[in-house]
Amino acid sequence: MATLGSAQLPAEASVQSRVSPAPITKLAPRHSGLVRVTHWITTLCFFALLLSGIEILISHPRFYWGETGTVLTKPLFQLPIPASRRSVPTGYGYVLPDQNGWSRALHFEAAWIAVLTGLLYVISGLVTRHFRKNLVPNKADLSWRALLTSFAKPLCFERPSAAEASSYNGLQRLTYLFVIFVLFPLVIWSGLAMSLAFASAFPWSVVLLGGRQSARTIHFFVSLALVLFLFVHVAMVCLAGFWGRTGAMITGRVGPRKEHT
């Protein structure tokens, strides 16, 4: 019997080895809780600002440069859309519904929530070295070949590999840093410069932008740049895997991946 039992052990071990499941890697951490919370709050604020900003724009779709600008002033340029006020000459024989009241209130509230959320994110990113570890590119990422490759792959609709999708490439890192430390501060600055209360308290901040109407024009173009970034960002998320990337920004982790041998 001992001989029979000892002869069966290798066979049982062989059966167990054949039916053992493939190893599954642990869920890899992707985003911290604070990054996820600030990301979604900023997303909601951005859409609120975009909607209310469009309504504010419709009330006077003319742009000027300098300190003042009125319907009697020649504009720097004018958007070819009807206005929501009859006093604004647009060339159209009708006006749109005036939604200037609620849109300005929503714009003000969403802007301050976005500013406070952004400050929390920046302070946390500096304290935890999030920017240094995840956004500051290394020398290899800044080579012309690496930057051109990062730019060309999405244009060819080439989906990134698992290794490439696990971190940002050099072009993405530079873009995020530019948005966080240039576009967002500039859109906040130019928005505050249009406020009479802020301009009276900090007149130098308005002078540096060329005047209140210049600040409004700068605010418009920076907002367009942020909208363009949003479209590119969503396109890149879809290319890398929409549900996987979105899930990572909700749960903080990427999905499990089976390793086949």
C-alpha positions in Angstrom: 0.0 0.0 0.0 2.9 2.3 0.8 4.2 1.7 -2.7 0.9 2.4 -4.3 0.4 5.6 -2.3 3.9 6.9 -3.1 3.2 6.1 -6.8 0.1 8.2 -6.8 1.6 11.4 -5.3 3.3 12.5 -8.6 0.1 12.0 -10.5 -1.9 14.0 -8.0 0.7 16.8 -8.0 0.5 16.7 -11.9 -3.3 17.1 -11.8 -3.1 20.0 -9.3 -0.6 21.8 -11.4 -2.7 21.5 -14.5 -5.9 22.8 -12.9 -4.3 25.6 -10.8 -5.6 29.0 -11.9 -3.3 31.5 -13.7 -1.8 34.0 -11.3 -3.6 37.3 -11.1 -1.6 40.4 -10.3 -2.8 42.6 -7.5 -4.6 45.8 -8.3 -2.0 48.5 -9.0 -2.6 51.8 -7.3 -3.1 54.5 -9.9 -4.5 57.7 -8.2 -4.7 58.9 -4.6 -8.0 59.7 -3.0 -7.3 63.5 -3.0 -6.3 63.4 -6.7 -9.6 61.7 -7.6 -11.8 63.9 -5.5 -10.2 67.1 -6.8 -10.4 65.8 -10.4 -14.1 65.2 -10.3 -14.9 68.5 -8.4 -12.9 70.4 -11.0 -14.6 68.5 -13.8 -18.1 69.5 -12.5 -16.9 73.1 -11.9 -15.4 73.3 -15.4 -18.7 72.3 -17.1 -20.6 74.7 -14.9 -18.1 77.5 -15.9 -18.3 76.5 -19.5 -22.1 76.6 -19.6 -22.5 79.9 -17.6 -19.5 81.4 -19.6 -21.3 80.8 -22.9 -24.4 82.5 -21.6 -22.4 85.5 -20.3 -20.6 85.6 -23.7 -23.9 85.7 -25.6 -24.9 88.9 -23.8 -22.0 90.8 -25.4 -20.1 88.8 -28.1 -17.7 91.6 -28.9 -14.1 91.8 -27.7 -11.9 94.8 -27.1 -8.4 95.6 -26.1 -7.6 98.2 -23.4 -9.5 99.4 -20.4 -12.9 100.2 -21.8 -15.1 98.9 -24.6 -18.7 99.6 -25.3 -21.2 99.2 -28.2 -20.0 102.5 -29.5 -16.4 101.3 -29.6 -14.9 99.5 -32.5 -14.2 95.9 -31.3 -11.0 94.0 -31.7 -13.1 91.2 -33.1 -16.7 90.0 -32.9 -18.1 86.5 -32.8 -20.7 85.9 -35.6 -23.5 85.1 -33.2 -26.7 86.9 -32.1 -26.6 88.6 -28.7 -29.1 88.4 -25.8 -29.3 92.2 -25.6 -30.9 94.5 -28.2 -28.3 97.3 -27.4 -25.5 95.1 -28.8 -25.1 95.4 -32.6 -24.6 92.0 -34.1 -26.2 92.3 -37.5 -29.0 89.8 -36.6 -32.6 90.9 -36.6 -33.4 89.1 -33.3 -32.0 88.6 -29.9 -31.6 85.4 -27.8 -33.2 84.9 -24.4 -31.2 86.8 -21.7 -29.8 84.4 -19.2 -27.2 86.8 -17.8 -28.6 86.7 -14.2 -28.3 83.1 -13.2 -25.2 82.5 -15.4 -23.2 85.2 -13.6 -24.2 83.8 -10.2 -23.3 80.2 -11.2 -20.0 81.4 -12.8 -19.0 83.2 -9.6 -19.8 80.2 -7.3 -18.3 77.5 -9.6 -15.1 79.7 -10.1 -14.4 80.0 -6.4 -15.0 76.3 -5.8 -12.6 75.5 -8.6 -10.0 77.9 -7.2 -10.2 76.4 -3.7 -10.1 72.9 -5.1 -7.1 73.8 -7.3 -5.2 75.3 -4.3 -5.8 72.1 -2.3 -4.6 70.0 -5.2 -1.4 72.1 -5.7 -0.5 72.2 -2.0 -1.1 68.5 -1.7 0.9 67.8 -4.8 3.9 69.8 -3.5 3.8 68.2 0.0 3.4 64.7 -1.3 5.8 65.3 -4.2 3.1 64.2 -6.6 4.3 66.6 -9.3 7.9 65.5 -8.9 7.0 61.8 -9.1 4.3 61.7 -11.7 4.4 64.9 -13.8 7.9 66.2 -14.0 9.5 64.6 -17.1 13.0 63.1 -17.1 15.7 63.8 -19.7 14.8 60.8 -21.8 11.2 62.0 -22.1 12.3 65.4 -23.3 14.3 64.1 -26.3 12.9 65.2 -29.7 12.4 61.6 -30.7 10.4 60.8 -27.6 8.3 63.9 -28.0 7.6 63.3 -31.6 6.7 59.6 -30.9 4.3 60.7 -28.2 2.7 63.2 -30.6 2.5 60.9 -33.6 1.1 57.7 -32.0 -2.3 59.2 -31.1 -2.6 60.8 -34.6 -2.3 57.2 -36.0 -4.9 56.0 -33.5 -2.3 53.7 -32.1 -3.4 52.4 -28.7 -0.7 52.6 -26.0 0.6 49.4 -24.5 0.0 48.4 -20.9 3.4 49.7 -19.9 2.8 53.0 -21.7 -0.7 53.5 -20.3 0.6 52.9 -16.7 2.3 56.3 -16.7 2.4 59.6 -18.6 4.8 60.2 -21.5 6.9 63.3 -21.8 4.4 65.2 -23.9 1.5 64.4 -21.5 3.6 65.5 -18.5 4.5 68.8 -20.1 0.9 69.4 -21.1 -0.4 68.8 -17.6 2.2 71.0 -16.1 1.3 73.8 -18.6 -2.4 73.5 -17.8 -1.9 73.4 -14.1 0.7 76.1 -13.6 0.0 78.4 -16.6 -3.5 78.1 -18.1 -5.4 77.7 -14.9 -3.7 80.5 -13.0 -4.0 82.8 -16.1 -7.7 82.1 -16.5 -8.3 82.8 -12.8 -6.2 86.0 -13.0 -7.9 87.3 -16.1 -11.3 86.4 -14.6 -10.6 88.3 -11.4 -9.2 91.3 -13.3 -12.7 91.8 -14.8 -14.1 92.4 -11.3 -14.4 96.0 -10.3 -13.8 95.1 -6.6 -10.7 93.1 -7.4 -9.4 95.8 -9.8 -9.8 98.5 -7.2 -8.0 96.4 -4.6 -5.2 95.3 -6.9 -5.0 97.7 -9.8 -1.6 96.5 -10.8 -2.9 93.1 -11.7 -5.3 94.7 -14.3 -2.6 97.0 -15.7 -0.3 94.0 -16.3 -2.9 92.4 -18.5 -3.5 95.7 -20.4 -6.8 96.7 -18.9 -10.1 95.1 -18.0 -11.2 94.6 -21.6 -7.9 93.1 -22.4 -8.3 90.8 -19.5 -11.7 89.7 -20.9 -10.1 88.9 -24.3 -7.3 87.0 -22.7 -9.9 85.1 -20.5 -11.7 84.1 -23.7 -8.7 82.7 -25.5 -7.4 80.9 -22.4 -10.8 79.3 -21.9 -10.7 78.1 -25.5 -7.3 76.6 -24.9 -8.8 74.7 -21.8 -11.7 73.5 -23.9 -9.3 72.2 -26.5 -7.3 70.5 -23.8 -10.5 68.9 -22.5 -11.3 67.4 -26.0 -7.8 66.1 -26.4 -7.8 64.7 -22.9 -11.0 62.8 -23.4 -9.8 61.5 -26.8 -6.6 60.2 -25.2 -8.6 58.5 -22.4 -10.8 56.8 -25.1 -7.7 55.7 -27.0 -6.1 54.2 -23.9 -9.4 52.5 -22.8 -12.2 54.7 -21.6 -13.7 52.4 -19.0 -10.4 51.4 -17.6 -9.1 54.9 -17.3 -12.3 56.3 -15.9 -12.5 53.4 -13.4 -9.0 54.2 -12.3 -10.0 57.8 -11.6 -13.1 56.6 -9.6 -11.6 53.7 -7.6 -8.0 54.8 -7.7 -6.8 51.5 -9.2 -6.5 49.8 -12.5 -8.3 46.5 -13.2 -6.6 43.2 -12.6 -4.6 41.6 -15.4 -4.1 37.9 -15.9 -0.7 36.7 -16.8 -0.8 33.9 -19.3 2.2 31.6 -19.8 
